[in-house]
Amino acid sequence: MAKPKTNIEAFERVTDIVKKVHIAEALRLTRQAVSNWKNGVPEIYAYRVSVMTGIRIEDILPEVAPEVHKRLKELADAKAKAQQNRRPKGT
């Protein structure tokens, strides 16, 4: 199966695997809200949809995947820095 080139194409692939109603339930949204995702999975939900479906973020948001990965790395770095700052000095 070819990689999706657009976010819309990717969303169609996601909904082939998981019904919109199940996505809505997992994300605590209405089915109507998920049905209104005309431009694909919103970035805010991409990670959770990826975990739920087993589809890589690159295949859920092919148009913005590099930016999503950059943001996830920034969040991970910030979390690691915060944990490091909480440790007592000398440990």
LUMDOPA-448041 format. One record per residue: residue number from 1; z, x, y of N, C-alpha, C, O, CB in turn; residue in three letters. Coordinates in nm, 4 decimals. Glycine has a CB too. Layout:
REM residues N
drengu pos NUM	n.z Z	n.x X	n.y Y	ca.z Z	ca.x X	ca.y Y	c.z Z	c.x X	c.y Y	o.z Z	o.x X	o.y Y	cb.z Z	cb.x X	cb.y Y	code ALA
...
END
This chain:
REM residues 91
drengu pos 1	n.z 0.0000	n.x 0.0843	n.y -0.1172	ca.z 0.0000	ca.x 0.0000	ca.y 0.0000	c.z 0.0000	c.x 0.0895	c.y 0.1244	o.z 0.0792	o.x 0.1832	o.y 0.1339	cb.z 0.1222	cb.x -0.0963	cb.y -0.0007	code MET
drengu pos 2	n.z -0.0881	n.x 0.0603	n.y 0.2183	ca.z -0.1003	ca.x 0.1398	ca.y 0.3401	c.z 0.0201	c.x 0.1177	c.y 0.4310	o.z 0.0816	o.x 0.0111	o.y 0.4310	cb.z -0.2301	cb.x 0.1049	cb.y 0.4143	code ALA
drengu pos 3	n.z 0.0521	n.x 0.2212	n.y 0.5083	ca.z 0.1616	ca.x 0.2100	ca.y 0.6032	c.z 0.1226	c.x 0.1135	c.y 0.7147	o.z 0.0075	o.x 0.1118	o.y 0.7583	cb.z 0.1988	cb.x 0.3485	cb.y 0.6610	code LYS
drengu pos 4	n.z 0.2177	n.x 0.0337	n.y 0.7604	ca.z 0.1871	ca.x -0.0554	ca.y 0.8726	c.z 0.1650	c.x 0.0262	c.y 0.9998	o.z 0.2312	o.x 0.1276	o.y 1.0220	cb.z 0.3010	cb.x -0.1583	cb.y 0.8935	code PRO
drengu pos 5	n.z 0.0717	n.x -0.0191	n.y 1.0823	ca.z 0.0400	ca.x 0.0529	ca.y 1.2051	c.z 0.1067	c.x -0.0090	c.y 1.3272	o.z 0.1254	o.x 0.0582	o.y 1.4286	cb.z -0.1095	cb.x 0.0569	cb.y 1.2255	code LYS
drengu pos 6	n.z 0.1424	n.x -0.1354	n.y 1.3181	ca.z 0.2058	ca.x -0.2037	ca.y 1.4312	c.z 0.3383	c.x -0.2640	c.y 1.3871	o.z 0.3631	o.x -0.2846	o.y 1.2682	cb.z 0.1129	cb.x -0.3134	cb.y 1.4888	code THR
drengu pos 7	n.z 0.4218	n.x -0.2915	n.y 1.4849	ca.z 0.5502	ca.x -0.3547	ca.y 1.4546	c.z 0.5310	c.x -0.4939	c.y 1.3962	o.z 0.6097	o.x -0.5371	o.y 1.3120	cb.z 0.6367	cb.x -0.3625	cb.y 1.5802	code ASN
drengu pos 8	n.z 0.4278	n.x -0.5640	n.y 1.4397	ca.z 0.4009	ca.x -0.6990	ca.y 1.3887	c.z 0.3612	c.x -0.6930	c.y 1.2418	o.z 0.4102	o.x -0.7708	o.y 1.1599	cb.z 0.2897	cb.x -0.7677	cb.y 1.4714	code ILE
drengu pos 9	n.z 0.2725	n.x -0.6003	n.y 1.2096	ca.z 0.2306	ca.x -0.5808	ca.y 1.0702	c.z 0.3509	c.x -0.5445	c.y 0.9834	o.z 0.3632	o.x -0.5914	o.y 0.8702	cb.z 0.1221	cb.x -0.4704	cb.y 1.0605	code GLU
drengu pos 10	n.z 0.4381	n.x -0.4619	n.y 1.0367	ca.z 0.5573	ca.x -0.4207	ca.y 0.9626	c.z 0.6500	c.x -0.5392	c.y 0.9386	o.z 0.7061	o.x -0.5527	o.y 0.8298	cb.z 0.6318	cb.x -0.3099	cb.y 1.0382	code ALA
drengu pos 11	n.z 0.6667	n.x -0.6251	n.y 1.0387	ca.z 0.7528	ca.x -0.7426	ca.y 1.0231	c.z 0.6987	c.x -0.8348	c.y 0.9146	o.z 0.7757	o.x -0.8922	o.y 0.8377	cb.z 0.7651	cb.x -0.8189	cb.y 1.1564	code PHE
drengu pos 12	n.z 0.5682	n.x -0.8489	n.y 0.9081	ca.z 0.5073	ca.x -0.9297	ca.y 0.8022	c.z 0.5409	c.x -0.8714	c.y 0.6653	o.z 0.5663	o.x -0.9457	o.y 0.5705	cb.z 0.3542	cb.x -0.9380	cb.y 0.8210	code GLU
drengu pos 13	n.z 0.5410	n.x -0.7397	n.y 0.6548	ca.z 0.5756	ca.x -0.6752	ca.y 0.5288	c.z 0.7234	c.x -0.6979	c.y 0.4950	o.z 0.7584	o.x -0.7223	o.y 0.3795	cb.z 0.5447	cb.x -0.5245	cb.y 0.5356	code ARG
drengu pos 14	n.z 0.8091	n.x -0.6896	n.y 0.5962	ca.z 0.9530	ca.x -0.7147	ca.y 0.5741	c.z 0.9730	c.x -0.8557	c.y 0.5222	o.z 1.0476	o.x -0.8770	o.y 0.4266	cb.z 1.0345	cb.x -0.6938	cb.y 0.7049	code VAL
drengu pos 15	n.z 0.9061	n.x -0.9530	n.y 0.5852	ca.z 0.9260	ca.x -1.0927	ca.y 0.5438	c.z 0.8565	c.x -1.1246	c.y 0.4121	o.z 0.8808	o.x -1.2302	o.y 0.3537	cb.z 0.8755	cb.x -1.1869	cb.y 0.6517	code THR
drengu pos 16	n.z 0.7709	n.x -1.0354	n.y 0.3648	ca.z 0.7179	ca.x -1.0506	ca.y 0.2293	c.z 0.8259	c.x -1.0156	c.y 0.1272	o.z 0.8258	o.x -1.0675	o.y 0.0156	cb.z 0.5928	cb.x -0.9613	cb.y 0.2087	code ASP
drengu pos 17	n.z 0.9171	n.x -0.9280	n.y 0.1657	ca.z 1.0229	ca.x -0.8821	ca.y 0.0758	c.z 1.1476	c.x -0.9700	c.y 0.0858	o.z 1.2067	o.x -1.0077	o.y -0.0154	cb.z 1.0590	cb.x -0.7368	cb.y 0.1069	code ILE
drengu pos 18	n.z 1.1864	n.x -1.0020	n.y 0.2089	ca.z 1.3073	ca.x -1.0810	ca.y 0.2326	c.z 1.2701	c.x -1.2004	c.y 0.3202	o.z 1.2040	o.x -1.1851	o.y 0.4229	cb.z 1.4199	cb.x -0.9944	cb.y 0.2998	code VAL
drengu pos 19	n.z 1.3125	n.x -1.3167	n.y 0.2795	ca.z 1.2821	ca.x -1.4371	ca.y 0.3578	c.z 1.3545	c.x -1.4322	c.y 0.4921	o.z 1.4621	o.x -1.3738	o.y 0.5046	cb.z 1.3222	cb.x -1.5649	cb.y 0.2798	code LYS
drengu pos 20	n.z 1.2936	n.x -1.4941	n.y 0.5907	ca.z 1.3523	ca.x -1.4961	ca.y 0.7250	c.z 1.4924	c.x -1.5556	c.y 0.7241	o.z 1.5804	o.x -1.5102	o.y 0.7973	cb.z 1.2632	cb.x -1.5751	cb.y 0.8206	code LYS
drengu pos 21	n.z 1.5127	n.x -1.6564	n.y 0.6418	ca.z 1.6442	ca.x -1.7201	ca.y 0.6369	c.z 1.7505	c.x -1.6207	c.y 0.5882	o.z 1.8642	o.x -1.6250	o.y 0.6353	cb.z 1.6405	cb.x -1.8443	cb.y 0.5448	code VAL
drengu pos 22	n.z 1.7162	n.x -1.5333	n.y 0.4966	ca.z 1.8122	ca.x -1.4340	ca.y 0.4457	c.z 1.8383	c.x -1.3259	c.y 0.5503	o.z 1.9505	o.x -1.2774	o.y 0.5645	cb.z 1.7601	cb.x -1.3698	cb.y 0.3149	code HIS
drengu pos 23	n.z 1.7332	n.x -1.2892	n.y 0.6229	ca.z 1.7516	ca.x -1.1927	ca.y 0.7324	c.z 1.8448	c.x -1.2536	c.y 0.8363	o.z 1.9378	o.x -1.1882	o.y 0.8835	cb.z 1.6144	cb.x -1.1534	cb.y 0.7973	code ILE
drengu pos 24	n.z 1.8193	n.x -1.3790	n.y 0.8712	ca.z 1.9017	ca.x -1.4472	ca.y 0.9707	c.z 2.0478	c.x -1.4543	c.y 0.9270	o.z 2.1379	o.x -1.4268	o.y 1.0062	cb.z 1.8480	cb.x -1.5879	cb.y 0.9963	code ALA
drengu pos 25	n.z 2.0710	n.x -1.4908	n.y 0.8022	ca.z 2.2089	ca.x -1.5001	ca.y 0.7520	c.z 2.2776	c.x -1.3647	c.y 0.7568	o.z 2.3929	o.x -1.3553	o.y 0.7991	cb.z 2.2108	cb.x -1.5547	cb.y 0.6082	code GLU
drengu pos 26	n.z 2.2088	n.x -1.2603	n.y 0.7144	ca.z 2.2689	ca.x -1.1274	ca.y 0.7116	c.z 2.3005	c.x -1.0759	c.y 0.8521	o.z 2.3979	o.x -1.0033	o.y 0.8720	cb.z 2.1763	cb.x -1.0300	cb.y 0.6406	code ALA
drengu pos 27	n.z 2.2180	n.x -1.1140	n.y 0.9485	ca.z 2.2374	ca.x -1.0673	ca.y 1.0856	c.z 2.3162	c.x -1.1667	c.y 1.1710	o.z 2.3387	o.x -1.1444	o.y 1.2900	cb.z 2.1032	cb.x -1.0403	cb.y 1.1501	code LEU
drengu pos 28	n.z 2.3575	n.x -1.2767	n.y 1.1078	ca.z 2.4317	ca.x -1.3831	ca.y 1.1762	c.z 2.3520	c.x -1.4401	c.y 1.2938	o.z 2.4032	o.x -1.4592	o.y 1.4041	cb.z 2.5672	cb.x -1.3301	cb.y 1.2255	code ARG
drengu pos 29	n.z 2.2255	n.x -1.4659	n.y 1.2650	ca.z 2.1350	ca.x -1.5275	ca.y 1.3614	c.z 2.0837	c.x -1.6575	c.y 1.3013	o.z 2.1051	o.x -1.6853	o.y 1.1833	cb.z 2.0169	cb.x -1.4317	cb.y 1.3985	code LEU
drengu pos 30	n.z 2.0162	n.x -1.7364	n.y 1.3829	ca.z 1.9516	ca.x -1.8555	ca.y 1.3286	c.z 1.8155	c.x -1.8158	c.y 1.2724	o.z 1.7584	o.x -1.7143	o.y 1.3120	cb.z 1.9369	cb.x -1.9664	cb.y 1.4375	code THR
drengu pos 31	n.z 1.7648	n.x -1.8956	n.y 1.1810	ca.z 1.6310	ca.x -1.8694	ca.y 1.1264	c.z 1.5276	c.x -1.8784	c.y 1.2368	o.z 1.4288	o.x -1.8050	o.y 1.2378	cb.z 1.5970	cb.x -1.9687	cb.y 1.0129	code ARG
drengu pos 32	n.z 1.5518	n.x -1.9694	n.y 1.3296	ca.z 1.4601	ca.x -1.9853	ca.y 1.4419	c.z 1.4554	c.x -1.8573	c.y 1.5263	o.z 1.3482	o.x -1.8171	o.y 1.5716	cb.z 1.5023	cb.x -2.1056	cb.y 1.5288	code GLN
drengu pos 33	n.z 1.5693	n.x -1.7941	n.y 1.5473	ca.z 1.5718	ca.x -1.6694	ca.y 1.6246	c.z 1.4875	c.x -1.5624	c.y 1.5558	o.z 1.4109	o.x -1.4919	o.y 1.6215	cb.z 1.7170	cb.x -1.6194	cb.y 1.6428	code ALA
drengu pos 34	n.z 1.5014	n.x -1.5502	n.y 1.4245	ca.z 1.4226	ca.x -1.4517	ca.y 1.3496	c.z 1.2746	c.x -1.4891	c.y 1.3537	o.z 1.1890	o.x -1.4012	o.y 1.3638	cb.z 1.4719	cb.x -1.4418	cb.y 1.2028	code VAL
drengu pos 35	n.z 1.2443	n.x -1.6162	n.y 1.3460	ca.z 1.1050	ca.x -1.6608	ca.y 1.3535	c.z 1.0426	c.x -1.6305	c.y 1.4886	o.z 0.9206	o.x -1.6185	o.y 1.4995	cb.z 1.0960	cb.x -1.8096	cb.y 1.3254	code SER
drengu pos 36	n.z 1.1244	n.x -1.6182	n.y 1.5906	ca.z 1.0738	ca.x -1.5884	ca.y 1.7251	c.z 1.0466	c.x -1.4390	c.y 1.7473	o.z 1.0066	o.x -1.3996	o.y 1.8569	cb.z 1.1729	cb.x -1.6375	cb.y 1.8288	code ASN
drengu pos 37	n.z 1.0674	n.x -1.3570	n.y 1.6464	ca.z 1.0396	ca.x -1.2143	ca.y 1.6594	c.z 0.8886	c.x -1.1939	c.y 1.6524	o.z 0.8376	o.x -1.1433	o.y 1.5525	cb.z 1.1128	cb.x -1.1318	cb.y 1.5484	code TRP
drengu pos 38	n.z 0.8189	n.x -1.2316	n.y 1.7545	ca.z 0.6716	ca.x -1.2257	ca.y 1.7559	c.z 0.6183	c.x -1.0830	c.y 1.7625	o.z 0.5064	o.x -1.0571	o.y 1.7182	cb.z 0.6178	cb.x -1.3048	cb.y 1.8738	code LYS
drengu pos 39	n.z 0.6963	n.x -0.9906	n.y 1.8170	ca.z 0.6513	ca.x -0.8520	ca.y 1.8314	c.z 0.7105	c.x -0.7598	c.y 1.7257	o.z 0.7054	o.x -0.6375	o.y 1.7393	cb.z 0.6868	cb.x -0.8003	cb.y 1.9689	code ASN
drengu pos 40	n.z 0.7663	n.x -0.8180	n.y 1.6212	ca.z 0.8270	ca.x -0.7391	ca.y 1.5143	c.z 0.9783	c.x -0.7410	c.y 1.5229	o.z 1.0362	o.x -0.8111	o.y 1.6059	cb.z 0.7769	cb.x -0.5962	cb.y 1.5192	code GLY
drengu pos 41	n.z 1.0414	n.x -0.6634	n.y 1.4365	ca.z 1.1877	ca.x -0.6556	ca.y 1.4326	c.z 1.2358	c.x -0.5890	c.y 1.5615	o.z 1.1891	o.x -0.4799	o.y 1.5944	cb.z 1.2375	cb.x -0.5763	cb.y 1.3061	code VAL
drengu pos 42	n.z 1.3283	n.x -0.6518	n.y 1.6356	ca.z 1.3822	ca.x -0.5872	ca.y 1.7550	c.z 1.4545	c.x -0.4574	c.y 1.7173	o.z 1.5175	o.x -0.4482	o.y 1.6120	cb.z 1.4782	cb.x -0.6828	cb.y 1.8298	code PRO
drengu pos 43	n.z 1.4442	n.x -0.3592	n.y 1.8043	ca.z 1.5051	ca.x -0.2290	ca.y 1.7767	c.z 1.6524	c.x -0.2400	c.y 1.7416	o.z 1.7017	o.x -0.1664	o.y 1.6562	cb.z 1.4883	cb.x -0.1377	cb.y 1.8956	code GLU
drengu pos 44	n.z 1.7224	n.x -0.3307	n.y 1.8064	ca.z 1.8664	ca.x -0.3448	ca.y 1.7849	c.z 1.9002	c.x -0.3815	c.y 1.6399	o.z 2.0096	o.x -0.3513	o.y 1.5922	cb.z 1.9226	cb.x -0.4504	cb.y 1.8791	code ILE
drengu pos 45	n.z 1.8071	n.x -0.4462	n.y 1.5702	ca.z 1.8304	ca.x -0.4874	ca.y 1.4322	c.z 1.7592	c.x -0.3996	c.y 1.3295	o.z 1.7769	o.x -0.4199	o.y 1.2093	cb.z 1.7869	cb.x -0.6295	cb.y 1.4144	code TYR
drengu pos 46	n.z 1.6809	n.x -0.3049	n.y 1.3727	ca.z 1.5966	ca.x -0.2267	ca.y 1.2814	c.z 1.6771	c.x -0.1553	c.y 1.1731	o.z 1.6394	o.x -0.1586	o.y 1.0560	cb.z 1.5165	cb.x -0.1249	cb.y 1.3598	code ALA
drengu pos 47	n.z 1.7867	n.x -0.0913	n.y 1.2106	ca.z 1.8651	ca.x -0.0169	ca.y 1.1122	c.z 1.9213	c.x -0.1107	c.y 1.0066	o.z 1.9128	o.x -0.0819	o.y 0.8872	cb.z 1.9788	cb.x 0.0599	cb.y 1.1807	code TYR
drengu pos 48	n.z 1.9782	n.x -0.2218	n.y 1.0493	ca.z 2.0385	ca.x -0.3153	ca.y 0.9535	c.z 1.9336	c.x -0.3778	c.y 0.8628	o.z 1.9587	o.x -0.3989	o.y 0.7442	cb.z 2.1151	cb.x -0.4251	cb.y 1.0272	code ARG
drengu pos 49	n.z 1.8157	n.x -0.4077	n.y 0.9178	ca.z 1.7074	ca.x -0.4618	ca.y 0.8354	c.z 1.6600	c.x -0.3546	c.y 0.7377	o.z 1.6253	o.x -0.3855	o.y 0.6237	cb.z 1.5892	cb.x -0.5115	cb.y 0.9241	code VAL
drengu pos 50	n.z 1.6584	n.x -0.2300	n.y 0.7812	ca.z 1.6194	ca.x -0.1195	ca.y 0.6933	c.z 1.7149	c.x -0.1083	c.y 0.5747	o.z 1.6716	o.x -0.0951	o.y 0.4602	cb.z 1.6164	cb.x 0.0131	cb.y 0.7717	code SER
drengu pos 51	n.z 1.8428	n.x -0.1137	n.y 0.6024	ca.z 1.9433	ca.x -0.1053	ca.y 0.4961	c.z 1.9311	c.x -0.2258	c.y 0.4018	o.z 1.9405	o.x -0.2112	o.y 0.2799	cb.z 2.0863	cb.x -0.0982	cb.y 0.5568	code VAL
drengu pos 52	n.z 1.9102	n.x -0.3436	n.y 0.4590	ca.z 1.9026	ca.x -0.4669	ca.y 0.3804	c.z 1.7806	c.x -0.4690	c.y 0.2884	o.z 1.7892	o.x -0.5151	o.y 0.1746	cb.z 1.8991	cb.x -0.5876	cb.y 0.4730	code MET
drengu pos 53	n.z 1.6683	n.x -0.4195	n.y 0.3373	ca.z 1.5435	ca.x -0.4308	ca.y 0.2619	c.z 1.5065	c.x -0.3046	c.y 0.1852	o.z 1.4257	o.x -0.3097	o.y 0.0925	cb.z 1.4320	cb.x -0.4659	cb.y 0.3548	code THR
drengu pos 54	n.z 1.5650	n.x -0.1917	n.y 0.2233	ca.z 1.5264	ca.x -0.0655	ca.y 0.1615	c.z 1.3978	c.x -0.0085	c.y 0.2203	o.z 1.3433	o.x 0.0890	o.y 0.1687	cb.z 1.5101	cb.x -0.0842	cb.y 0.0129	code GLY
drengu pos 55	n.z 1.3498	n.x -0.0693	n.y 0.3279	ca.z 1.2289	ca.x -0.0214	ca.y 0.3952	c.z 1.2706	c.x 0.0774	c.y 0.5039	o.z 1.3621	o.x 0.0505	o.y 0.5817	cb.z 1.1462	cb.x -0.1404	cb.y 0.4559	code ILE
drengu pos 56	n.z 1.2033	n.x 0.1906	n.y 0.5084	ca.z 1.2366	ca.x 0.2929	ca.y 0.6085	c.z 1.2105	c.x 0.2394	c.y 0.7495	o.z 1.1222	o.x 0.1562	o.y 0.7702	cb.z 1.1544	cb.x 0.4226	cb.y 0.5839	code ARG
drengu pos 57	n.z 1.2886	n.x 0.2885	n.y 0.8458	ca.z 1.2716	ca.x 0.2467	ca.y 0.9846	c.z 1.1296	c.x 0.2755	c.y 1.0325	o.z 1.0733	o.x 0.1980	o.y 1.1098	cb.z 1.3737	cb.x 0.3175	cb.y 1.0749	code ILE
drengu pos 58	n.z 1.0722	n.x 0.3854	n.y 0.9875	ca.z 0.9352	ca.x 0.4202	ca.y 1.0266	c.z 0.8368	c.x 0.3112	c.y 0.9866	o.z 0.7346	o.x 0.2911	o.y 1.0521	cb.z 0.8939	cb.x 0.5534	cb.y 0.9635	code GLU
drengu pos 59	n.z 0.8687	n.x 0.2416	n.y 0.8786	ca.z 0.7811	ca.x 0.1357	ca.y 0.8303	c.z 0.8185	c.x -0.0018	c.y 0.8866	o.z 0.7436	o.x -0.0981	o.y 0.8698	cb.z 0.7845	cb.x 0.1316	cb.y 0.6791	code ASP
drengu pos 60	n.z 0.9324	n.x -0.0112	n.y 0.9525	ca.z 0.9723	ca.x -0.1361	ca.y 1.0168	c.z 0.9280	c.x -0.1361	c.y 1.1629	o.z 0.8832	o.x -0.2382	o.y 1.2151	cb.z 1.1253	cb.x -0.1564	cb.y 1.0066	code ILE
drengu pos 61	n.z 0.9411	n.x -0.0210	n.y 1.2280	ca.z 0.9027	ca.x -0.0071	ca.y 1.3684	c.z 0.8104	c.x 0.1135	c.y 1.3862	o.z 0.8491	o.x 0.2117	o.y 1.4495	cb.z 1.0280	cb.x 0.0069	cb.y 1.4580	code LEU
drengu pos 62	n.z 0.6908	n.x 0.1071	n.y 1.3320	ca.z 0.6037	ca.x 0.2246	ca.y 1.3400	c.z 0.5666	c.x 0.2645	c.y 1.4819	o.z 0.5373	o.x 0.3814	o.y 1.5071	cb.z 0.4789	cb.x 0.1993	cb.y 1.2626	code PRO
drengu pos 63	n.z 0.5674	n.x 0.1709	n.y 1.5738	ca.z 0.5301	ca.x 0.2027	ca.y 1.7116	c.z 0.6403	c.x 0.2762	c.y 1.7868	o.z 0.6122	o.x 0.3505	o.y 1.8809	cb.z 0.4944	cb.x 0.0763	cb.y 1.7855	code GLU
drengu pos 64	n.z 0.7648	n.x 0.2562	n.y 1.7464	ca.z 0.8762	ca.x 0.3152	ca.y 1.8203	c.z 0.9691	c.x 0.3991	c.y 1.7322	o.z 1.0771	o.x 0.4384	o.y 1.7762	cb.z 0.9558	cb.x 0.2061	cb.y 1.8873	code VAL
drengu pos 65	n.z 0.9284	n.x 0.4263	n.y 1.6101	ca.z 1.0150	ca.x 0.4994	ca.y 1.5168	c.z 1.0658	c.x 0.6319	c.y 1.5725	o.z 1.1842	o.x 0.6616	o.y 1.5561	cb.z 0.9409	cb.x 0.5250	cb.y 1.3886	code ALA
drengu pos 66	n.z 0.9820	n.x 0.7134	n.y 1.6377	ca.z 1.0348	ca.x 0.8403	ca.y 1.6907	c.z 1.1487	c.x 0.8190	c.y 1.7907	o.z 1.2465	o.x 0.8937	o.y 1.7897	cb.z 0.9226	cb.x 0.9196	cb.y 1.7575	code PRO
drengu pos 67	n.z 1.1369	n.x 0.7188	n.y 1.8761	ca.z 1.2421	ca.x 0.6905	ca.y 1.9740	c.z 1.3690	c.x 0.6391	c.y 1.9054	o.z 1.4799	o.x 0.6745	o.y 1.9453	cb.z 1.1926	cb.x 0.5878	cb.y 2.0772	code GLU
drengu pos 68	n.z 1.3527	n.x 0.5563	n.y 1.8028	ca.z 1.4683	ca.x 0.5049	ca.y 1.7286	c.z 1.5424	c.x 0.6206	c.y 1.6615	o.z 1.6652	o.x 0.6264	o.y 1.6668	cb.z 1.4238	cb.x 0.4001	cb.y 1.6226	code VAL
drengu pos 69	n.z 1.4696	n.x 0.7117	n.y 1.5989	ca.z 1.5337	ca.x 0.8267	ca.y 1.5353	c.z 1.6056	c.x 0.9131	c.y 1.6380	o.z 1.7137	o.x 0.9651	o.y 1.6104	cb.z 1.4303	cb.x 0.9104	cb.y 1.4595	code HIS
drengu pos 70	n.z 1.5470	n.x 0.9287	n.y 1.7552	ca.z 1.6110	ca.x 1.0073	ca.y 1.8606	c.z 1.7434	c.x 0.9424	c.y 1.9006	o.z 1.8447	o.x 1.0107	o.y 1.9154	cb.z 1.5176	cb.x 1.0207	cb.y 1.9837	code LYS
drengu pos 71	n.z 1.7421	n.x 0.8110	n.y 1.9178	ca.z 1.8652	ca.x 0.7398	ca.y 1.9551	c.z 1.9706	c.x 0.7490	c.y 1.8461	o.z 2.0884	o.x 0.7697	o.y 1.8752	cb.z 1.8348	cb.x 0.5933	cb.y 1.9847	code ARG
drengu pos 72	n.z 1.9287	n.x 0.7337	n.y 1.7188	ca.z 2.0248	ca.x 0.7442	ca.y 1.6085	c.z 2.0867	c.x 0.8834	c.y 1.6023	o.z 2.2062	o.x 0.8968	o.y 1.5762	cb.z 1.9569	cb.x 0.7113	cb.y 1.4750	code LEU
drengu pos 73	n.z 2.0066	n.x 0.9870	n.y 1.6261	ca.z 2.0584	ca.x 1.1246	ca.y 1.6270	c.z 2.1577	c.x 1.1425	c.y 1.7415	o.z 2.2627	o.x 1.2041	o.y 1.7233	cb.z 1.9424	cb.x 1.2272	cb.y 1.6396	code LYS
drengu pos 74	n.z 2.1253	n.x 1.0893	n.y 1.8594	ca.z 2.2164	ca.x 1.0983	ca.y 1.9734	c.z 2.3492	c.x 1.0301	c.y 1.9421	o.z 2.4555	o.x 1.0825	o.y 1.9755	cb.z 2.1526	cb.x 1.0355	cb.y 2.0983	code GLU
drengu pos 75	n.z 2.3435	n.x 0.9133	n.y 1.8780	ca.z 2.4663	ca.x 0.8424	ca.y 1.8409	c.z 2.5482	c.x 0.9222	c.y 1.7394	o.z 2.6704	o.x 0.9317	o.y 1.7511	cb.z 2.4326	cb.x 0.7041	cb.y 1.7837	code LEU
drengu pos 76	n.z 2.4805	n.x 0.9791	n.y 1.6404	ca.z 2.5499	ca.x 1.0592	ca.y 1.5390	c.z 2.6131	c.x 1.1830	c.y 1.6019	o.z 2.7256	o.x 1.2195	o.y 1.5679	cb.z 2.4526	cb.x 1.1004	cb.y 1.4269	code ALA
drengu pos 77	n.z 2.5413	n.x 1.2472	n.y 1.6928	ca.z 2.5954	ca.x 1.3649	ca.y 1.7611	c.z 2.7163	c.x 1.3281	c.y 1.8462	o.z 2.8157	o.x 1.4006	o.y 1.8480	cb.z 2.4879	cb.x 1.4303	cb.y 1.8483	code ASP
drengu pos 78	n.z 2.7079	n.x 1.2155	n.y 1.9166	ca.z 2.8197	ca.x 1.1704	ca.y 2.0000	c.z 2.9419	c.x 1.1377	c.y 1.9137	o.z 3.0552	o.x 1.1686	o.y 1.9505	cb.z 2.7785	cb.x 1.0468	cb.y 2.0833	code ALA
drengu pos 79	n.z 2.9172	n.x 1.0752	n.y 1.7990	ca.z 3.0279	ca.x 1.0415	ca.y 1.7086	c.z 3.0925	c.x 1.1687	c.y 1.6551	o.z 3.2151	o.x 1.1788	o.y 1.6501	cb.z 2.9784	cb.x 0.9532	cb.y 1.5914	code LYS
drengu pos 80	n.z 3.0109	n.x 1.2656	n.y 1.6153	ca.z 3.0646	ca.x 1.3924	ca.y 1.5635	c.z 3.1445	c.x 1.4640	c.y 1.6712	o.z 3.2508	o.x 1.5192	o.y 1.6429	cb.z 2.9506	cb.x 1.4834	cb.y 1.5124	code ALA
drengu pos 81	n.z 3.0947	n.x 1.4637	n.y 1.7937	ca.z 3.1652	ca.x 1.5292	ca.y 1.9041	c.z 3.2981	c.x 1.4599	c.y 1.9320	o.z 3.3990	o.x 1.5263	o.y 1.9560	cb.z 3.0780	cb.x 1.5299	cb.y 2.0309	code LYS
drengu pos 82	n.z 3.2988	n.x 1.3265	n.y 1.9290	ca.z 3.4219	ca.x 1.2510	ca.y 1.9522	c.z 3.5250	c.x 1.2805	c.y 1.8436	o.z 3.6437	o.x 1.2948	o.y 1.8727	cb.z 3.3923	cb.x 1.1003	cb.y 1.9577	code ALA
drengu pos 83	n.z 3.4800	n.x 1.2896	n.y 1.7188	ca.z 3.5728	ca.x 1.3212	ca.y 1.6097	c.z 3.6274	c.x 1.4628	c.y 1.6244	o.z 3.7448	o.x 1.4883	o.y 1.5975	cb.z 3.5034	cb.x 1.3053	cb.y 1.4733	code GLN
drengu pos 84	n.z 3.5417	n.x 1.5536	n.y 1.6669	ca.z 3.5851	ca.x 1.6921	ca.y 1.6850	c.z 3.6882	c.x 1.7009	c.y 1.7972	o.z 3.7837	o.x 1.7779	o.y 1.7872	cb.z 3.4644	cb.x 1.7834	cb.y 1.7155	code GLN
drengu pos 85	n.z 3.6703	n.x 1.6242	n.y 1.9022	ca.z 3.7645	ca.x 1.6258	ca.y 2.0146	c.z 3.8987	c.x 1.5634	c.y 1.9793	o.z 3.9990	o.x 1.5904	o.y 2.0454	cb.z 3.7050	cb.x 1.5530	cb.y 2.1330	code ASN
drengu pos 86	n.z 3.9014	n.x 1.4791	n.y 1.8740	ca.z 4.0273	ca.x 1.4159	ca.y 1.8322	c.z 4.1132	c.x 1.5067	c.y 1.7467	o.z 4.2338	o.x 1.4856	o.y 1.7346	cb.z 3.9987	cb.x 1.2891	cb.y 1.7565	code ARG
drengu pos 87	n.z 4.0511	n.x 1.6079	n.y 1.6873	ca.z 4.1273	ca.x 1.6992	ca.y 1.6015	c.z 4.2225	c.x 1.7843	c.y 1.6853	o.z 4.1883	o.x 1.8291	o.y 1.7947	cb.z 4.0320	cb.x 1.7899	cb.y 1.5202	code ARG
drengu pos 88	n.z 4.3414	n.x 1.8053	n.y 1.6319	ca.z 4.4331	ca.x 1.8952	ca.y 1.7029	c.z 4.3766	c.x 2.0370	c.y 1.7030	o.z 4.3132	o.x 2.0801	o.y 1.6067	cb.z 4.5743	cb.x 1.8929	cb.y 1.6380	code PRO
drengu pos 89	n.z 4.4006	n.x 2.1078	n.y 1.8115	ca.z 4.3512	ca.x 2.2445	ca.y 1.8208	c.z 4.4212	c.x 2.3316	c.y 1.7195	o.z 4.5397	o.x 2.3150	o.y 1.6906	cb.z 4.3708	cb.x 2.3005	cb.y 1.9617	code LYS
drengu pos 90	n.z 4.3431	n.x 2.4267	n.y 1.6652	ca.z 4.3980	ca.x 2.5180	ca.y 1.5665	c.z 4.3771	c.x 2.4732	c.y 1.4233	o.z 4.4246	o.x 2.5383	o.y 1.3303	cb.z 4.5423	cb.x 2.5362	cb.y 1.5910	code GLY
drengu pos 91	n.z 4.3042	n.x 2.3590	n.y 1.4039	ca.z 4.2771	ca.x 2.3139	ca.y 1.2659	c.z 4.1320	c.x 2.3239	c.y 1.2358	o.z 4.0894	o.x 2.2907	o.y 1.1252	cb.z 4.3242	cb.x 2.1708	cb.y 1.2435	code THR
END
